[in-house]
Amino acid sequence: MSEEAPDLAATRLELICTDDILLPVDMPRVTYNLFINFVKELDINLYSDLVNPAIKMRPFTVSQLLFTGGERRGNNFFLEAGTSCFIRFTGLNRSVVAILRQLTEKLPPTIEIADYPFTIKDYKVGDDLAARTGFSSYKTLLERNFYDVKRPSAGLSMWFLSPTLFKTDHQELPLPVPDLVFSSLLQRWNAFSPGPLPEDIRMFAGENLRLERCRIETRQLMVDAKNRVGFTGYVRFYAQKYERFYLQTLHSLGELSFFSGVGYKTTAGLGQVRLG
């Protein structure tokens, strides 16, 4: 198979707290704003496209500020100077992927988050499963699942790493309903890939996928000044009816989740996923 230029990317910005800090538990879109400002400095036209309020689905995701340790103090987290933190960025089209690559050379030595200084330790862009970074393409995902795998598994496992929820009929549902999970992925694929996938994959997922195993819990969090409930944990989906084409498509969508996330508010850190 020919090498395809990447239109999918996942990168990781690693940071060090410069001082002892108290970070508010509710930090509305600080990592989103950080990413958008990076884009603004590098490509003002792309920036204008990404912040256009008429756009309902954006070709990137941004995690929350993530760290190990920290001490909860009321409505704040206390982080000692020297604490390691990171933010994960992903791109779902070539324009955003190009920006993520440019950041390798354009990042400043320090940044501010919630008015606190952080030193940039590293910016990971290469294929690194542990760091959850790497590049790929929609074509590569299809080739891997349609040509390299002769008989796809009827099961597919996902770890939902950050709170995940779905917005349907003006309601927010924090449950891994199969057709909602794969409809979310199909929407992103068809919005940003060079070649759309058939819409009837939604029907196959809704009628044939069931939860074979599920170990999840719900978490409440504040996003965009509103208390929301999302689920995290392990889910294994299983197809009751074996149809190779649909299973190959579902596995391709499952691999997309590494880059696209799943569900609502993925630009605010929700719906981060890895396959398992």
C-alpha positions as CSV (number, residue, x, y, z in Angstrom):
1,M,0.0,0.0,0.0
2,S,1.2,3.5,-0.8
3,E,2.2,5.8,2.0
4,E,-0.6,8.3,2.7
5,A,0.0,11.9,3.9
6,P,-1.3,12.1,7.5
7,D,-4.7,13.8,8.0
8,L,-4.9,12.5,11.6
9,A,-2.6,13.4,14.4
10,A,-2.3,13.2,18.2
11,T,0.4,15.1,20.1
12,R,1.2,15.7,23.7
13,L,2.5,18.9,25.3
14,E,4.4,18.1,28.5
15,L,4.7,20.8,31.1
16,I,6.3,21.5,34.5
17,C,4.7,23.7,37.2
18,T,7.1,26.6,37.8
19,D,5.7,27.5,41.2
20,D,3.4,26.1,43.8
21,I,-0.1,26.8,42.5
22,L,-3.8,26.5,43.3
23,L,-5.7,25.6,40.1
24,P,-9.5,26.0,40.2
25,V,-11.3,22.7,39.7
26,D,-13.5,24.5,37.2
27,M,-11.2,25.9,34.5
28,P,-13.6,26.7,31.7
29,R,-11.8,25.9,28.4
30,V,-8.3,27.1,29.4
31,T,-6.7,24.3,27.4
32,Y,-9.0,25.0,24.4
33,N,-8.1,28.7,24.5
34,L,-4.4,27.8,24.7
35,F,-4.7,25.6,21.6
36,I,-6.8,28.2,19.7
37,N,-4.2,30.9,20.5
38,F,-1.5,28.7,19.1
39,V,-3.5,28.3,15.9
40,K,-4.1,32.1,15.7
41,E,-0.4,32.8,15.8
42,L,0.4,30.3,13.0
43,D,-2.6,30.6,10.7
44,I,-5.1,33.4,11.1
45,N,-7.4,32.0,8.4
46,L,-7.6,28.6,10.0
47,Y,-8.2,30.3,13.3
48,S,-11.2,32.1,11.9
49,D,-12.6,28.9,10.5
50,L,-12.2,27.0,13.8
51,V,-13.8,29.7,16.0
52,N,-16.7,30.3,13.6
53,P,-19.8,29.8,15.8
54,A,-21.8,28.4,12.8
55,I,-19.5,25.3,12.8
56,K,-21.1,22.6,15.0
57,M,-18.2,20.1,14.7
58,R,-14.6,21.1,14.9
59,P,-11.6,19.1,13.4
60,F,-9.6,18.9,16.6
61,T,-9.8,17.8,20.3
62,V,-8.1,19.2,23.4
63,S,-7.8,17.3,26.7
64,Q,-8.0,19.0,30.0
65,L,-4.8,19.8,31.9
66,L,-3.8,16.4,33.2
67,F,-1.5,15.6,36.1
68,T,-0.7,12.9,38.6
69,G,-1.0,13.8,42.3
70,G,-2.1,17.1,43.4
71,E,-4.1,17.8,46.5
72,R,-7.8,18.8,46.4
73,R,-8.4,21.9,48.6
74,G,-12.0,22.9,48.4
75,N,-12.7,24.1,44.8
76,N,-9.0,24.0,43.9
77,F,-6.1,21.6,43.3
78,F,-2.8,22.4,44.9
79,L,0.2,21.5,42.7
80,E,3.7,21.8,44.0
81,A,6.5,23.4,41.9
82,G,8.0,20.7,39.7
83,T,4.7,18.8,39.2
84,S,4.5,17.2,35.7
85,C,1.4,17.9,33.7
86,F,0.4,17.4,30.1
87,I,-2.2,18.4,27.5
88,R,-3.2,16.2,24.5
89,F,-4.1,17.8,21.1
90,T,-5.5,16.0,18.1
91,G,-6.2,17.0,14.6
92,L,-8.8,15.5,12.2
93,N,-7.8,17.1,8.9
94,R,-4.6,18.1,7.1
95,S,-4.9,21.8,8.1
96,V,-4.9,21.1,11.8
97,V,-2.3,18.4,11.4
98,A,0.0,20.9,9.8
99,I,-0.4,23.3,12.7
100,L,0.4,20.5,15.2
101,R,3.5,19.8,13.3
102,Q,4.5,23.4,13.1
103,L,4.2,23.7,16.9
104,T,7.4,21.5,17.2
105,E,9.4,24.6,16.1
106,K,7.2,27.4,17.3
107,L,6.4,26.7,20.9
108,P,7.8,29.2,23.5
109,P,9.8,28.0,26.4
110,T,7.1,28.9,28.9
111,I,3.3,29.4,28.8
112,E,0.5,30.5,31.2
113,I,-2.5,28.5,32.1
114,A,-5.1,30.1,34.3
115,D,-2.5,32.9,34.9
116,Y,0.0,30.5,36.3
117,P,3.4,29.9,34.6
118,F,4.4,26.5,33.2
119,T,7.7,25.5,31.6
120,I,7.4,23.4,28.5
121,K,9.3,20.2,29.0
122,D,8.6,18.4,25.8
123,Y,6.3,18.2,22.8
124,K,5.7,14.6,21.7
125,V,4.6,14.1,18.1
126,G,6.0,10.7,17.1
127,D,4.2,7.3,17.3
128,D,4.2,6.5,21.0
129,L,1.5,4.3,22.3
130,A,2.3,5.0,25.9
131,A,2.1,8.8,25.3
132,R,-1.0,8.3,23.1
133,T,0.6,10.2,20.2
134,G,1.1,9.6,16.5
135,F,0.1,10.3,13.0
136,S,-2.2,8.4,10.6
137,S,-4.7,8.9,7.8
138,Y,-8.3,7.8,7.1
139,K,-7.0,5.8,4.2
140,T,-4.6,4.0,6.5
141,L,-7.3,3.1,8.9
142,L,-9.4,1.6,6.1
143,E,-6.5,-0.3,4.6
144,R,-5.5,-1.8,7.9
145,N,-9.1,-3.1,8.6
146,F,-10.2,-4.0,5.1
147,Y,-6.9,-5.4,3.6
148,D,-4.6,-6.4,6.4
149,V,-7.4,-8.1,8.5
150,K,-9.1,-10.9,6.6
151,R,-11.6,-11.8,9.3
152,P,-12.3,-8.9,11.8
153,S,-13.3,-9.7,15.3
154,A,-17.0,-9.5,16.3
155,G,-15.9,-7.7,19.5
156,L,-14.4,-4.3,20.0
157,S,-13.1,-2.9,23.4
158,M,-12.8,0.7,24.4
159,W,-11.5,2.5,27.5
160,F,-13.2,5.9,28.0
161,L,-10.5,7.8,29.8
162,S,-12.3,11.1,30.4
163,P,-16.0,11.7,31.2
164,T,-18.1,10.9,28.1
165,L,-21.7,11.9,27.3
166,F,-24.0,12.2,24.3
167,K,-26.4,15.0,23.6
168,T,-29.7,13.7,22.1
169,D,-33.1,15.4,21.8
170,H,-31.9,18.2,24.2
171,Q,-30.8,15.6,26.8
172,E,-27.4,14.6,27.9
173,L,-26.9,10.8,28.3
174,P,-23.9,9.5,30.2
175,L,-24.1,5.9,28.9
176,P,-22.1,3.9,26.3
177,V,-25.1,3.2,24.0
178,P,-23.6,1.4,21.0
179,D,-25.4,3.4,18.2
180,L,-24.6,6.7,20.0
181,V,-20.9,5.8,20.3
182,F,-20.5,4.7,16.6
183,S,-22.8,7.4,15.3
184,S,-20.6,10.0,17.0
185,L,-17.5,8.5,15.3
186,L,-19.3,8.2,11.9
187,Q,-20.3,11.9,12.0
188,R,-16.7,12.9,12.6
189,W,-15.4,10.6,9.9
190,N,-17.9,11.8,7.3
191,A,-17.3,15.4,8.3
192,F,-13.5,15.4,7.9
193,S,-12.3,12.5,5.8
194,P,-11.8,12.6,2.0
195,G,-14.2,9.7,1.6
196,P,-17.4,9.2,3.5
197,L,-18.6,5.9,5.0
198,P,-22.2,4.6,4.5
199,E,-24.8,6.0,6.8
200,D,-26.4,2.6,7.3
201,I,-23.5,1.7,9.7
202,R,-25.7,3.5,12.3
203,M,-28.5,1.0,11.8
204,F,-26.1,-2.0,12.0
205,A,-24.7,-0.6,15.3
206,G,-28.1,0.1,16.7
207,E,-29.6,-3.3,15.8
208,N,-26.6,-5.7,16.2
209,L,-24.1,-4.3,18.7
210,R,-24.6,-5.1,22.4
211,L,-22.6,-4.5,25.5
212,E,-20.7,-7.7,26.2
213,R,-18.8,-6.3,29.2
214,C,-19.0,-3.0,30.9
215,R,-17.2,-1.5,34.0
216,I,-18.0,2.1,34.1
217,E,-18.7,4.8,36.7
218,T,-20.2,8.3,36.4
219,R,-18.5,11.6,37.3
220,Q,-19.9,15.0,37.7
221,L,-17.8,17.9,36.3
222,M,-18.2,21.6,35.4
223,V,-18.0,22.3,31.7
224,D,-18.9,25.7,30.2
225,A,-20.4,26.9,33.4
226,K,-22.8,23.9,33.7
227,N,-22.7,20.8,35.8
228,R,-22.5,17.7,33.6
229,V,-22.4,14.0,34.2
230,G,-20.2,11.7,32.1
231,F,-19.1,8.1,32.3
232,T,-15.5,6.6,32.3
233,G,-14.3,3.1,32.2
234,Y,-14.1,-0.1,30.1
235,V,-16.7,-1.2,27.6
236,R,-16.6,-4.2,25.2
237,F,-19.1,-4.2,22.3
238,Y,-20.0,-7.4,20.5
239,A,-21.9,-7.9,17.2
240,Q,-24.6,-10.5,17.4
241,K,-24.8,-10.7,13.6
242,Y,-21.5,-11.3,11.8
243,E,-21.2,-9.2,8.7
244,R,-17.6,-8.6,7.6
245,F,-18.1,-5.3,5.8
246,Y,-19.8,-3.6,8.7
247,L,-17.4,-5.1,11.3
248,Q,-14.4,-3.8,9.2
249,T,-16.1,-0.4,9.1
250,L,-16.7,-0.4,12.9
251,H,-13.1,-1.3,13.6
252,S,-12.0,1.5,11.4
253,L,-14.2,3.9,13.3
254,G,-12.9,2.4,16.6
255,E,-9.4,3.3,15.5
256,L,-10.5,6.8,14.7
257,S,-11.6,7.3,18.3
258,F,-7.9,7.5,19.3
259,F,-7.8,10.8,17.4
260,S,-11.4,12.1,17.4
261,G,-12.7,11.1,20.9
262,V,-16.3,10.2,21.3
263,G,-19.5,12.2,22.1
264,Y,-20.1,15.7,23.3
265,K,-17.6,18.5,24.1
266,T,-14.5,16.8,22.9
267,T,-12.8,20.2,22.5
268,A,-13.2,20.7,26.2
269,G,-11.5,17.5,27.2
270,L,-14.5,15.1,27.3
271,G,-14.7,11.8,25.5
272,Q,-11.0,10.8,25.4
273,V,-10.7,7.2,24.3
274,R,-8.2,4.4,23.7
275,L,-8.8,1.0,22.3
276,G,-8.2,-2.0,24.6
